């Protein structure tokens, strides 16, 4: 199951998420980014960091 932690991209945030698919995980990350980090859209450079930080 893919997983992600905000701290893996350098944020001081305890958010961690896992999902059955990477698409589901990206939805969880996007929702979290909007609510906790005020990112209505995730900037491309941050999206690149996120994708590199996702563990299979």
C-alpha positions as CSV (number, residue, x, y, z in Angstrom):
1,X,0.0,0.0,0.0
2,X,1.4,3.4,-0.9
3,X,2.1,5.8,2.0
4,X,3.1,9.4,2.5
5,X,4.3,11.6,5.4
6,X,4.5,15.4,5.2
7,X,7.7,15.3,7.2
8,X,9.4,13.4,4.3
9,X,9.2,16.6,2.2
10,X,10.5,18.8,4.9
11,X,7.2,20.0,6.5
12,X,6.8,20.2,10.3
13,X,3.6,18.3,10.1
14,X,2.5,14.9,11.6
15,X,0.2,14.0,8.7
16,X,0.6,10.4,7.5
17,X,-1.6,8.6,5.0
18,X,-1.9,5.2,3.3
19,X,-4.3,4.0,0.7
20,X,-4.9,1.0,-1.5
21,X,-3.8,2.9,-4.7
22,X,-1.7,5.9,-5.5
23,X,-4.7,7.7,-6.9
24,X,-6.6,7.3,-3.6
25,X,-3.5,8.4,-1.7
26,X,-3.1,11.5,-3.9
27,X,-6.8,12.5,-3.1
28,X,-6.0,12.2,0.7
29,X,-2.8,14.3,0.2
30,X,-4.7,17.0,-1.8
31,X,-7.4,17.2,0.8
32,X,-4.9,17.5,3.6
33,X,-2.8,20.1,1.7
34,X,-5.9,22.3,1.2
35,X,-7.1,22.1,4.8
36,X,-3.9,22.1,6.8
37,X,-1.4,23.9,4.5
38,X,-3.9,26.3,2.7
39,X,-2.9,24.9,-0.7
40,X,-5.9,25.1,-2.9
41,X,-3.7,23.7,-5.7
42,X,-0.4,21.9,-5.0
43,X,2.5,23.7,-6.8
44,X,4.3,21.6,-9.4
45,X,7.6,21.6,-7.5
46,X,5.8,20.4,-4.3
47,X,3.9,17.7,-6.3
48,X,7.3,16.4,-7.6
49,X,8.5,16.2,-3.9
50,X,5.3,14.4,-2.9
51,X,5.6,11.8,-5.7
52,X,9.2,11.1,-4.8
53,X,8.4,10.7,-1.1
54,X,5.6,8.2,-1.7
55,X,6.6,4.8,-0.4
56,X,5.2,1.7,-2.2
